[in-house]
Structures are given as structure tokens and as C-alpha cells.
Amino acid sequence: MDARHLELLRLFDEYGSVTAVADVTHRSPSAVSQQLRQTSREIGRTLVEPAGRGLTLTAAGRLLAHGGRDVARTLARVQAQWEGHLGEAVGEITLTGLPSALTYLLPDALRRLRREHQGIDLRMDDVDLAEHEFAGLTRDVDIVVAHSLVAERPIGTDGLTVVPLAREPIDVALAADHPLAGRASLAPDDVVGCRWVGVPRGYPFDTILTSIEHVTGHDLDVVQRIRDNRLIEAIVASSDQAALLPRFTTPRDAGLALVPLMGVSTTRWIVAVMRPDTAERVAVRAVIAALSQIEGTADEGEARTAD
């Protein structure tokens, strides 16, 4: 049994189509189809079968795809052990995640990596997605920084390695001259009459608005749904609308006030999500360690970092 066949089946299982596997492996779809047929012939079993306009794995194919994941994890573990023996944390590591969390985590992490692991080439990108969509990014990216208001493990990350990095409170953001801006804290009943700048449905911060509605028994007036925190800040600072923004990375000198919200859960988990085989790499572990050791916060208060 050729390990390359197992890897091909693993990729097909994870990406779901010949075209997607061709894209990620830089081959033509016809070449991938031919390799799947060749793998079936050499194994002596039907591994893929027609499904609509495409193909799907048979039970035998799924079993071998699962074996491919085991092989990939074992190879990564051996590579990590070898790198550990050599004492090296080197190579290119790709990282993506939501901007508000990366703004909080990256400055200290980059300084630490520059001091301690100059052989790591960290390539970064940013995304802002619904909670359940972060897991899919691990097919193409080594480390995905995600968040959740509900649990330490974001929705959809079963089977992936999840490492808690920090916890951060989410506060009510108001214009500095808003009648509620001077309060030490707010309760759900205090904000039920506000007009809100929300986030798209399915994004973690939206669960706080849902909790306010549940506790008060009243629907909130969500007049906007916007992804970008900087845009939300600008709208809130120049209007009577309220929003939910992270405490440690929201500027206090932009005409904004941040007021803690009591009575509902308002703390998010910031986590790193990885494929189990990727998590074995020495360089990946070094980046995770750097992300986990936050030296301070953007303003008052402290985050609770992962153990």
C-alpha cells in the first residue's frame, strides 16, 4: 500500500471534489481522476463512486482516507521529533485569523519570535468569518486564530487541535457623550432600548445580542450589521447607536466609551485551530507558545492566557 495513495484519498475526503484536490496539489483535474482510478486498481477495491455530477468516497475509500490522516499525523510527529533532536524551529508557517484577535496577540508574539526563533518565516493573512467557517481554513493554513463566545472549542472544530490562547471581555461601545457612557457597568435592561450596530448572524458577537433578547424578553433594534470593527467604531462615535467591541483592542481616544455588560456571558475565547498533524511541527508549537504568552493588554485590565 503506497502512502501517496492514502494522501490522495485524504485530500479528496477533506476537499470534496476532484477540482478542489487539483487546485491544492497544482495538478489538472484529469490527472487527479487518473490517479484515483489507478489507486483503486492497485488497492483492488472501488474507492470512489459517482455522486451527482461528481464523485464521492465509498466506505473503503473513507477507511483509507482516515488512514491517510493517521499517516500524515505520524509523519509530522516524526518530523517534529527530528527537528527537536536538531534543536531547530525553522521553516515557513502560515497563519490567519480575525483581525481583532490578531491585533491583540501578534505584537508580543512577533517580538518573541524575533528574539527566540529567527528561523521561522511567519506568513500572515486576516479573515472575518462566521464561527463555524474557521475550521475549514485549516485545510490550507497552518494556524487559524478563531474565537467563540459559547465554548473553548469553536463550532465545527471537532477532530481538529484547538489551543486556548486568551480570554477577552466584550464591552458595550457608545459615543463618549451618550447618556449611558458614564456608567460603571450596564445590565441587559439598560441597553434593550438602544439602536444597535451588530455583526452578521452566525458571528460570535451576535450571541451576546441574542442573550440580551432572551434575558429581557424584548427584541433588539439592530439597524446595521457590519463586519469591520474600525467601521463600527466610526459609526458608534458619531451616532446614538451602540455596539459590542473587544475591550483590549478598541481605542479609547476615538470618541468612544466602553462599558462592561453584566448579567450575560460577554467573554470570548481566542483560540488557535490546527490540523492534528500540523500541530506536531516544532515551528508551529513555537508560534503557538509565542501567541499564548501575552505580556500585557492594550488598556486597563488583563486577559487570562492559556495555561
TORKOL-4160 file (C-alpha; in steps of 0.2 Angstrom, whole numbers, padded with zeros to 4 digits, m for minus):
307
<pt num="1" X="0000" Y="0000" Z="0000"/>
<pt num="2" X="0008" Y="0016" Z="m0006"/>
<pt num="3" X="0007" Y="0031" Z="0007"/>
<pt num="4" X="0004" Y="0043" Z="m0008"/>
<pt num="5" X="m0012" Y="0034" Z="m0012"/>
<pt num="6" X="m0018" Y="0037" Z="0006"/>
<pt num="7" X="m0013" Y="0055" Z="0005"/>
<pt num="8" X="m0023" Y="0057" Z="m0011"/>
<pt num="9" X="m0038" Y="0049" Z="m0003"/>
<pt num="10" X="m0036" Y="0060" Z="0012"/>
<pt num="11" X="m0036" Y="0076" Z="0002"/>
<pt num="12" X="m0051" Y="0070" Z="m0008"/>
<pt num="13" X="m0060" Y="0067" Z="0008"/>
<pt num="14" X="m0056" Y="0084" Z="0015"/>
<pt num="15" X="m0058" Y="0095" Z="m0001"/>
<pt num="16" X="m0073" Y="0085" Z="m0008"/>
<pt num="17" X="m0070" Y="0086" Z="m0026"/>
<pt num="18" X="m0058" Y="0082" Z="m0040"/>
<pt num="19" X="m0056" Y="0100" Z="m0045"/>
<pt num="20" X="m0053" Y="0106" Z="m0027"/>
<pt num="21" X="m0039" Y="0092" Z="m0025"/>
<pt num="22" X="m0032" Y="0098" Z="m0042"/>
<pt num="23" X="m0031" Y="0116" Z="m0036"/>
<pt num="24" X="m0022" Y="0112" Z="m0020"/>
<pt num="25" X="m0010" Y="0100" Z="m0027"/>
<pt num="26" X="m0007" Y="0110" Z="m0043"/>
<pt num="27" X="m0012" Y="0096" Z="m0054"/>
<pt num="28" X="m0025" Y="0095" Z="m0068"/>
<pt num="29" X="m0042" Y="0088" Z="m0064"/>
<pt num="30" X="m0039" Y="0074" Z="m0077"/>
<pt num="31" X="m0023" Y="0069" Z="m0068"/>
<pt num="32" X="m0031" Y="0068" Z="m0051"/>
<pt num="33" X="m0045" Y="0057" Z="m0059"/>
<pt num="34" X="m0032" Y="0046" Z="m0067"/>
<pt num="35" X="m0023" Y="0044" Z="m0050"/>
<pt num="36" X="m0039" Y="0040" Z="m0041"/>
<pt num="37" X="m0043" Y="0026" Z="m0054"/>
<pt num="38" X="m0025" Y="0020" Z="m0053"/>
<pt num="39" X="m0026" Y="0019" Z="m0034"/>
<pt num="40" X="m0042" Y="0009" Z="m0035"/>
<pt num="41" X="m0034" Y="m0003" Z="m0047"/>
<pt num="42" X="m0019" Y="m0006" Z="m0036"/>
<pt num="43" X="m0029" Y="m0007" Z="m0020"/>
<pt num="44" X="m0041" Y="m0019" Z="m0028"/>
<pt num="45" X="m0057" Y="m0011" Z="m0022"/>
<pt num="46" X="m0069" Y="0003" Z="m0028"/>
<pt num="47" X="m0063" Y="0018" Z="m0018"/>
<pt num="48" X="m0074" Y="0032" Z="m0027"/>
<pt num="49" X="m0091" Y="0031" Z="m0035"/>
<pt num="50" X="m0102" Y="0043" Z="m0045"/>
<pt num="51" X="m0112" Y="0056" Z="m0035"/>
<pt num="52" X="m0122" Y="0068" Z="m0045"/>
<pt num="53" X="m0110" Y="0077" Z="m0057"/>
<pt num="54" X="m0095" Y="0072" Z="m0046"/>
<pt num="55" X="m0088" Y="0058" Z="m0036"/>
<pt num="56" X="m0089" Y="0053" Z="m0018"/>
<pt num="57" X="m0078" Y="0040" Z="m0007"/>
<pt num="58" X="m0085" Y="0023" Z="m0004"/>
<pt num="59" X="m0084" Y="0015" Z="0013"/>
<pt num="60" X="m0067" Y="0008" Z="0008"/>
<pt num="61" X="m0061" Y="0024" Z="0002"/>
<pt num="62" X="m0066" Y="0033" Z="0018"/>
<pt num="63" X="m0057" Y="0020" Z="0028"/>
<pt num="64" X="m0041" Y="0023" Z="0018"/>
<pt num="65" X="m0044" Y="0042" Z="0019"/>
<pt num="66" X="m0044" Y="0040" Z="0038"/>
<pt num="67" X="m0028" Y="0030" Z="0037"/>
<pt num="68" X="m0021" Y="0044" Z="0027"/>
<pt num="69" X="m0024" Y="0056" Z="0041"/>
<pt num="70" X="m0015" Y="0044" Z="0053"/>
<pt num="71" X="0000" Y="0043" Z="0041"/>
<pt num="72" X="0001" Y="0062" Z="0039"/>
<pt num="73" X="0000" Y="0064" Z="0058"/>
<pt num="74" X="0013" Y="0051" Z="0061"/>
<pt num="75" X="0025" Y="0058" Z="0048"/>
<pt num="76" X="0023" Y="0076" Z="0056"/>
<pt num="77" X="0026" Y="0068" Z="0073"/>
<pt num="78" X="0042" Y="0060" Z="0067"/>
<pt num="79" X="0047" Y="0076" Z="0058"/>
<pt num="80" X="0044" Y="0086" Z="0074"/>
<pt num="81" X="0054" Y="0074" Z="0084"/>
<pt num="82" X="0069" Y="0075" Z="0072"/>
<pt num="83" X="0068" Y="0094" Z="0072"/>
<pt num="84" X="0068" Y="0093" Z="0091"/>
<pt num="85" X="0083" Y="0082" Z="0091"/>
<pt num="86" X="0092" Y="0095" Z="0080"/>
<pt num="87" X="0085" Y="0109" Z="0091"/>
<pt num="88" X="0078" Y="0118" Z="0077"/>
<pt num="89" X="0062" Y="0128" Z="0075"/>
<pt num="90" X="0063" Y="0133" Z="0057"/>
<pt num="91" X="0053" Y="0135" Z="0041"/>
<pt num="92" X="0038" Y="0144" Z="0034"/>
<pt num="93" X="0022" Y="0144" Z="0045"/>
<pt num="94" X="0006" Y="0151" Z="0038"/>
<pt num="95" X="m0007" Y="0160" Z="0050"/>
<pt num="96" X="m0023" Y="0168" Z="0048"/>
<pt num="97" X="m0037" Y="0174" Z="0059"/>
<pt num="98" X="m0049" Y="0188" Z="0064"/>
<pt num="99" X="m0041" Y="0205" Z="0064"/>
<pt num="100" X="m0047" Y="0210" Z="0082"/>
<pt num="101" X="m0039" Y="0194" Z="0089"/>
<pt num="102" X="m0023" Y="0196" Z="0079"/>
<pt num="103" X="m0021" Y="0214" Z="0084"/>
<pt num="104" X="m0021" Y="0209" Z="0102"/>
<pt num="105" X="m0010" Y="0194" Z="0100"/>
<pt num="106" X="0003" Y="0197" Z="0087"/>
<pt num="107" X="0013" Y="0212" Z="0093"/>
<pt num="108" X="0020" Y="0202" Z="0108"/>
<pt num="109" X="0021" Y="0186" Z="0098"/>
<pt num="110" X="0031" Y="0194" Z="0084"/>
<pt num="111" X="0044" Y="0202" Z="0096"/>
<pt num="112" X="0046" Y="0185" Z="0105"/>
<pt num="113" X="0048" Y="0176" Z="0089"/>
<pt num="114" X="0061" Y="0188" Z="0083"/>
<pt num="115" X="0071" Y="0186" Z="0099"/>
<pt num="116" X="0070" Y="0167" Z="0100"/>
<pt num="117" X="0066" Y="0159" Z="0083"/>
<pt num="118" X="0073" Y="0169" Z="0069"/>
<pt num="119" X="0072" Y="0154" Z="0058"/>
<pt num="120" X="0053" Y="0154" Z="0057"/>
<pt num="121" X="0046" Y="0163" Z="0042"/>
<pt num="122" X="0028" Y="0168" Z="0048"/>
<pt num="123" X="0016" Y="0172" Z="0033"/>
<pt num="124" X="0000" Y="0181" Z="0039"/>
<pt num="125" X="m0017" Y="0185" Z="0032"/>
<pt num="126" X="m0033" Y="0190" Z="0041"/>
<pt num="127" X="m0051" Y="0185" Z="0039"/>
<pt num="128" X="m0068" Y="0188" Z="0047"/>
<pt num="129" X="m0080" Y="0174" Z="0046"/>
<pt num="130" X="m0094" Y="0166" Z="0055"/>
<pt num="131" X="m0089" Y="0154" Z="0069"/>
<pt num="132" X="m0092" Y="0138" Z="0060"/>
<pt num="133" X="m0082" Y="0143" Z="0045"/>
<pt num="134" X="m0065" Y="0145" Z="0053"/>
<pt num="135" X="m0062" Y="0126" Z="0054"/>
<pt num="136" X="m0062" Y="0124" Z="0035"/>
<pt num="137" X="m0047" Y="0136" Z="0034"/>
<pt num="138" X="m0035" Y="0123" Z="0042"/>
<pt num="139" X="m0035" Y="0113" Z="0025"/>
<pt num="140" X="m0024" Y="0127" Z="0018"/>
<pt num="141" X="m0017" Y="0136" Z="0033"/>
<pt num="142" X="m0006" Y="0130" Z="0047"/>
<pt num="143" X="m0013" Y="0140" Z="0061"/>
<pt num="144" X="m0031" Y="0148" Z="0061"/>
<pt num="145" X="m0034" Y="0161" Z="0076"/>
<pt num="146" X="m0053" Y="0160" Z="0079"/>
<pt num="147" X="m0065" Y="0165" Z="0093"/>
<pt num="148" X="m0081" Y="0159" Z="0102"/>
<pt num="149" X="m0092" Y="0167" Z="0114"/>
<pt num="150" X="m0100" Y="0150" Z="0118"/>
<pt num="151" X="m0086" Y="0137" Z="0122"/>
<pt num="152" X="m0067" Y="0135" Z="0121"/>
<pt num="153" X="m0069" Y="0124" Z="0106"/>
<pt num="154" X="m0077" Y="0134" Z="0091"/>
<pt num="155" X="m0092" Y="0126" Z="0082"/>
<pt num="156" X="m0086" Y="0115" Z="0068"/>
<pt num="157" X="m0069" Y="0111" Z="0075"/>
<pt num="158" X="m0072" Y="0093" Z="0080"/>
<pt num="159" X="m0057" Y="0082" Z="0075"/>
<pt num="160" X="m0045" Y="0097" Z="0075"/>
<pt num="161" X="m0032" Y="0103" Z="0088"/>
<pt num="162" X="m0038" Y="0118" Z="0097"/>
<pt num="163" X="m0027" Y="0128" Z="0109"/>
<pt num="164" X="m0034" Y="0142" Z="0120"/>
<pt num="165" X="m0023" Y="0157" Z="0118"/>
<pt num="166" X="m0033" Y="0171" Z="0129"/>
<pt num="167" X="m0049" Y="0177" Z="0135"/>
<pt num="168" X="m0056" Y="0194" Z="0132"/>
<pt num="169" X="m0071" Y="0204" Z="0138"/>
<pt num="170" X="m0083" Y="0211" Z="0125"/>
<pt num="171" X="m0090" Y="0228" Z="0131"/>
<pt num="172" X="m0104" Y="0239" Z="0125"/>
<pt num="173" X="m0097" Y="0253" Z="0115"/>
<pt num="174" X="m0105" Y="0270" Z="0115"/>
<pt num="175" X="m0101" Y="0288" Z="0109"/>
<pt num="176" X="m0092" Y="0297" Z="0123"/>
<pt num="177" X="m0107" Y="0309" Z="0125"/>
<pt num="178" X="m0120" Y="0295" Z="0125"/>
<pt num="179" X="m0132" Y="0296" Z="0141"/>
<pt num="180" X="m0126" Y="0278" Z="0146"/>
<pt num="181" X="m0107" Y="0281" Z="0143"/>
<pt num="182" X="m0103" Y="0287" Z="0160"/>
<pt num="183" X="m0110" Y="0271" Z="0169"/>
<pt num="184" X="m0098" Y="0259" Z="0178"/>
<pt num="185" X="m0107" Y="0245" Z="0171"/>
<pt num="186" X="m0123" Y="0241" Z="0161"/>
<pt num="187" X="m0137" Y="0227" Z="0163"/>
<pt num="188" X="m0147" Y="0220" Z="0149"/>
<pt num="189" X="m0162" Y="0230" Z="0154"/>
<pt num="190" X="m0152" Y="0246" Z="0152"/>
<pt num="191" X="m0147" Y="0243" Z="0134"/>
<pt num="192" X="m0163" Y="0235" Z="0127"/>
<pt num="193" X="m0169" Y="0252" Z="0121"/>
<pt num="194" X="m0153" Y="0256" Z="0111"/>
<pt num="195" X="m0151" Y="0255" Z="0092"/>
<pt num="196" X="m0138" Y="0243" Z="0088"/>
<pt num="197" X="m0124" Y="0241" Z="0076"/>
<pt num="198" X="m0122" Y="0222" Z="0075"/>
<pt num="199" X="m0112" Y="0209" Z="0066"/>
<pt num="200" X="m0118" Y="0197" Z="0053"/>
<pt num="201" X="m0129" Y="0182" Z="0060"/>
<pt num="202" X="m0118" Y="0167" Z="0065"/>
<pt num="203" X="m0103" Y="0178" Z="0070"/>
<pt num="204" X="m0099" Y="0176" Z="0089"/>
<pt num="205" X="m0103" Y="0193" Z="0095"/>
<pt num="206" X="m0121" Y="0191" Z="0089"/>
<pt num="207" X="m0124" Y="0178" Z="0103"/>
<pt num="208" X="m0122" Y="0192" Z="0115"/>
<pt num="209" X="m0137" Y="0202" Z="0107"/>
<pt num="210" X="m0147" Y="0186" Z="0107"/>
<pt num="211" X="m0143" Y="0183" Z="0125"/>
<pt num="212" X="m0149" Y="0201" Z="0129"/>
<pt num="213" X="m0165" Y="0197" Z="0120"/>
<pt num="214" X="m0168" Y="0181" Z="0129"/>
<pt num="215" X="m0165" Y="0189" Z="0147"/>
<pt num="216" X="m0176" Y="0204" Z="0144"/>
<pt num="217" X="m0189" Y="0196" Z="0133"/>
<pt num="218" X="m0188" Y="0210" Z="0120"/>
<pt num="219" X="m0181" Y="0211" Z="0103"/>
<pt num="220" X="m0167" Y="0222" Z="0100"/>
<pt num="221" X="m0167" Y="0236" Z="0086"/>
<pt num="222" X="m0152" Y="0230" Z="0076"/>
<pt num="223" X="m0151" Y="0244" Z="0062"/>
<pt num="224" X="m0134" Y="0239" Z="0054"/>
<pt num="225" X="m0124" Y="0223" Z="0053"/>
<pt num="226" X="m0106" Y="0226" Z="0049"/>
<pt num="227" X="m0090" Y="0215" Z="0050"/>
<pt num="228" X="m0076" Y="0228" Z="0052"/>
<pt num="229" X="m0073" Y="0234" Z="0069"/>
<pt num="230" X="m0065" Y="0251" Z="0064"/>
<pt num="231" X="m0080" Y="0255" Z="0054"/>
<pt num="232" X="m0091" Y="0250" Z="0068"/>
<pt num="233" X="m0081" Y="0262" Z="0080"/>
<pt num="234" X="m0083" Y="0276" Z="0067"/>
<pt num="235" X="m0102" Y="0274" Z="0067"/>
<pt num="236" X="m0104" Y="0272" Z="0085"/>
<pt num="237" X="m0093" Y="0288" Z="0089"/>
<pt num="238" X="m0104" Y="0299" Z="0078"/>
<pt num="239" X="m0121" Y="0292" Z="0082"/>
<pt num="240" X="m0133" Y="0287" Z="0096"/>
<pt num="241" X="m0131" Y="0268" Z="0091"/>
<pt num="242" X="m0122" Y="0255" Z="0102"/>
<pt num="243" X="m0111" Y="0241" Z="0098"/>
<pt num="244" X="m0101" Y="0227" Z="0105"/>
<pt num="245" X="m0082" Y="0228" Z="0104"/>
<pt num="246" X="m0067" Y="0219" Z="0112"/>
<pt num="247" X="m0060" Y="0228" Z="0127"/>
<pt num="248" X="m0041" Y="0227" Z="0124"/>
<pt num="249" X="m0040" Y="0232" Z="0106"/>
<pt num="250" X="m0053" Y="0246" Z="0104"/>
<pt num="251" X="m0046" Y="0263" Z="0105"/>
<pt num="252" X="m0052" Y="0274" Z="0119"/>
<pt num="253" X="m0047" Y="0291" Z="0111"/>
<pt num="254" X="m0059" Y="0290" Z="0096"/>
<pt num="255" X="m0074" Y="0297" Z="0104"/>
<pt num="256" X="m0079" Y="0280" Z="0111"/>
<pt num="257" X="m0083" Y="0274" Z="0129"/>
<pt num="258" X="m0083" Y="0255" Z="0133"/>
<pt num="259" X="m0094" Y="0250" Z="0147"/>
<pt num="260" X="m0094" Y="0232" Z="0154"/>
<pt num="261" X="m0111" Y="0222" Z="0152"/>
<pt num="262" X="m0116" Y="0212" Z="0167"/>
<pt num="263" X="m0129" Y="0198" Z="0168"/>
<pt num="264" X="m0125" Y="0189" Z="0152"/>
<pt num="265" X="m0109" Y="0180" Z="0146"/>
<pt num="266" X="m0098" Y="0193" Z="0137"/>
<pt num="267" X="m0081" Y="0185" Z="0137"/>
<pt num="268" X="m0074" Y="0177" Z="0121"/>
<pt num="269" X="m0061" Y="0163" Z="0120"/>
<pt num="270" X="m0047" Y="0167" Z="0107"/>
<pt num="271" X="m0040" Y="0150" Z="0101"/>
<pt num="272" X="m0028" Y="0143" Z="0088"/>
<pt num="273" X="m0036" Y="0129" Z="0077"/>
<pt num="274" X="m0025" Y="0117" Z="0068"/>
<pt num="275" X="m0025" Y="0100" Z="0059"/>
<pt num="276" X="m0018" Y="0087" Z="0072"/>
<pt num="277" X="m0003" Y="0083" Z="0060"/>
<pt num="278" X="0001" Y="0102" Z="0058"/>
<pt num="279" X="0001" Y="0104" Z="0077"/>
<pt num="280" X="0015" Y="0092" Z="0079"/>
<pt num="281" X="0028" Y="0103" Z="0070"/>
<pt num="282" X="0041" Y="0111" Z="0081"/>
<pt num="283" X="0040" Y="0128" Z="0072"/>
<pt num="284" X="0021" Y="0128" Z="0074"/>
<pt num="285" X="0022" Y="0124" Z="0093"/>
<pt num="286" X="0035" Y="0138" Z="0094"/>
<pt num="287" X="0022" Y="0150" Z="0086"/>
<pt num="288" X="0008" Y="0144" Z="0097"/>
<pt num="289" X="0019" Y="0147" Z="0113"/>
<pt num="290" X="0023" Y="0165" Z="0107"/>
<pt num="291" X="0004" Y="0168" Z="0104"/>
<pt num="292" X="0000" Y="0161" Z="0121"/>
<pt num="293" X="0012" Y="0172" Z="0131"/>
<pt num="294" X="0004" Y="0189" Z="0131"/>
<pt num="295" X="0014" Y="0202" Z="0141"/>
<pt num="296" X="0001" Y="0215" Z="0143"/>
<pt num="297" X="m0015" Y="0222" Z="0137"/>
<pt num="298" X="m0020" Y="0237" Z="0126"/>
<pt num="299" X="m0028" Y="0246" Z="0140"/>
<pt num="300" X="m0034" Y="0243" Z="0158"/>
<pt num="301" X="m0037" Y="0225" Z="0163"/>
<pt num="302" X="m0028" Y="0209" Z="0159"/>
<pt num="303" X="m0033" Y="0194" Z="0148"/>
<pt num="304" X="m0032" Y="0177" Z="0156"/>
<pt num="305" X="m0020" Y="0167" Z="0145"/>
<pt num="306" X="m0020" Y="0149" Z="0142"/>
<pt num="307" X="m0011" Y="0138" Z="0154"/>
